[in-house]
Amino acid sequence: MPDRMLFSPHRLGALMLPNRLVMAPLTRSRALNPELAPTPLMAEYYRQRASAGLIISEGVPISPQARGYAFTPGSYSPKQVAGWCQVTDAVHRAGGRIFMQLWHCGRIGHHSLRADASPPVGPSAQAAPTQTYGYDAATDAAFLAPCDPPRALTTTEVQAIVGDFAQAARNALAAGFDGVEIHGANGYLLDQFRCPFLNDRTDAYGGSREKRCRLLLEVSAAVSAAVGATRVGVRLSPLGTANGMQPEPEPFETYGYLARELGRLNLGYLHLYDQTTSWIHVPADPLLRQLRASFPGTLILCGGFTAERAEAALQAGSGDLIAFGKLYISNPDLVERFRGGFELAPYDTRTFYTGGATGYVDYPPFGA
Ligand SMILES: Cc1cc2nc3c(=O)[nH]c(=O)nc-3n(C[C@H](O)[C@H](O)[C@H](O)COP(=O)(O)O)c2cc1C
């Protein structure tokens, strides 16, 4: 067996990652305070996972308008920045590295999440056929509700969102993050703009492929200018159908175009999430090969990986880093467990989004 690549270092911009494991972005909805600021409990959760080569934070709304779920921590107020400082400090003290995932949920949302009860916004007024967690102020609790029909953004508002992403990125760096990941996946705003079935705009942000991809590319350029391109990654979910999306009808052309353009910006990494956990594991898959060839920077792969599948993908050269989602929820010491070949702890889906400390910071390291 050749040397195990999972435990070999990898350079990402100015950072030297000690291993190839990435903690995938995981929304945990633990910001249980009116400011939606990160808490000491969150700092402890991320600290426990600091042996990952890189941690990518949960999705972090870049503005009040960007919110789509109750209790997700933001990156747009001084209290939130102060809260994140505790998180980055805890991770760095434990020897880790952490990026913030910058998130605009677009049409996924509910009016109860905003002080002025305004509906979510999107590229068009097409409603998402899915549910989200609204917020009931009377009981200070979340409740499951159908997403409200969105309001179509004006051109000026779209341009303002580019600025919101850049400001949230500056706030992330001010809070001590090592970089940021732009959430361009999973049927949220930037993915919604890309989608030819959803985006019926006639302005500069709709119509041709170039125009539909323009918002993501403008955001990527603005965030790079704000914090430095090597500190920026972009997450995409090619062929994804989560959140009421239809698969991209021209994946080679559209994702190929995006990968090339993001490469031109010299971004630190491209992060591919295969929601079907299928093609990403096939080294000969034509889309995977094309995206690998089109993007010159670091490539992160995610979706259904185990230690064995991760090692196989790395050995085949399909990607440079492998992100693990659900396994990181219940195995804070995933690096050590993989290294030692130890048993993995099962995760409890009931506490993914609720439960305070339960199912959050109470998964012990192996043998403890
Ligand atoms: C509880 C939970 C929360 C998630 N939150 C996010 C998120 O905030 N941002 C994102 O891009 N993906 C999110 N995902 C997707 C994960 O990052 C990852 O892509 C997915 O879990 C597949 O990887 P896995 O098979 O290793 O679990 C979430 C997944 C889960 C299970």
The ligand as an SDF file (V2000), in Angstrom:
LIG
                    3D

 31 33  0  0  0  0  0  0  0  0999 V2000
  -26.6320   18.8740    9.6820 C   0  0  0  0  0  0  0  0  0  0  0  0
  -26.0910   19.3130    8.3570 C   0  0  0  0  0  0  0  0  0  0  0  0
  -25.8970   20.6710    8.1210 C   0  0  0  0  0  0  0  0  0  0  0  0
  -25.3360   21.1010    6.9050 C   0  0  0  0  0  0  0  0  0  0  0  0
  -25.0930   22.4410    6.7250 N   0  0  0  0  0  0  0  0  0  0  0  0
  -24.4600   22.8540    5.5970 C   0  0  0  0  0  0  0  0  0  0  0  0
  -24.0840   24.2250    5.4560 C   0  0  0  0  0  0  0  0  0  0  0  0
  -24.2990   25.0760    6.3300 O   0  0  0  0  0  0  0  0  0  0  0  0
  -23.4540   24.5750    4.3110 N   0  0  0  0  0  0  0  0  0  0  0  0
  -23.1860   23.6750    3.2920 C   0  0  0  0  0  0  0  0  0  0  0  0
  -22.6170   24.0400    2.2720 O   0  0  0  0  0  0  0  0  0  0  0  0
  -23.5120   22.3660    3.4380 N   0  0  0  0  0  0  0  0  0  0  0  0
  -24.1080   21.9410    4.5640 C   0  0  0  0  0  0  0  0  0  0  0  0
  -24.3670   20.5940    4.7310 N   0  0  0  0  0  0  0  0  0  0  0  0
  -23.8300   19.6190    3.7540 C   0  0  0  0  0  0  0  0  0  0  0  0
  -22.4760   19.0890    4.2470 C   0  0  0  0  0  0  0  0  0  0  0  0
  -21.4920   20.0990    4.1740 O   0  0  0  0  0  0  0  0  0  0  0  0
  -21.9730   17.9080    3.4030 C   0  0  0  0  0  0  0  0  0  0  0  0
  -21.8360   18.3390    2.0920 O   0  0  0  0  0  0  0  0  0  0  0  0
  -22.9170   16.7040    3.4590 C   0  0  0  0  0  0  0  0  0  0  0  0
  -23.1860   16.3440    4.7980 O   0  0  0  0  0  0  0  0  0  0  0  0
  -22.3380   15.5120    2.7070 C   0  0  0  0  0  0  0  0  0  0  0  0
  -21.1360   15.0710    3.2800 O   0  0  0  0  0  0  0  0  0  0  0  0
  -21.1120   13.7080    4.1550 P   0  0  0  0  0  0  0  0  0  0  0  0
  -21.6240   12.6220    3.2500 O   0  0  0  0  0  0  0  0  0  0  0  0
  -19.6670   13.5460    4.5240 O   0  0  0  0  0  0  0  0  0  0  0  0
  -22.0090   13.9330    5.3210 O   0  0  0  0  0  0  0  0  0  0  0  0
  -24.9730   20.1470    5.9130 C   0  0  0  0  0  0  0  0  0  0  0  0
  -25.2000   18.7820    6.1570 C   0  0  0  0  0  0  0  0  0  0  0  0
  -25.7320   18.3650    7.3480 C   0  0  0  0  0  0  0  0  0  0  0  0
  -25.9020   16.8880    7.6010 C   0  0  0  0  0  0  0  0  0  0  0  0
  1  2  1  0
  2  3  1  0
  2 30  2  0
  3  4  2  0
  4  5  1  0
  4 28  1  0
  5  6  2  0
  6  7  1  0
  6 13  1  0
  7  8  2  0
  7  9  1  0
  9 10  1  0
 10 11  2  0
 10 12  1  0
 12 13  2  0
 13 14  1  0
 14 15  1  0
 14 28  1  0
 15 16  1  0
 16 17  1  0
 16 18  1  0
 18 19  1  0
 18 20  1  0
 20 21  1  0
 20 22  1  0
 22 23  1  0
 23 24  1  0
 24 25  2  0
 24 26  1  0
 24 27  1  0
 28 29  2  0
 29 30  1  0
 30 31  1  0
M  END
$$$$
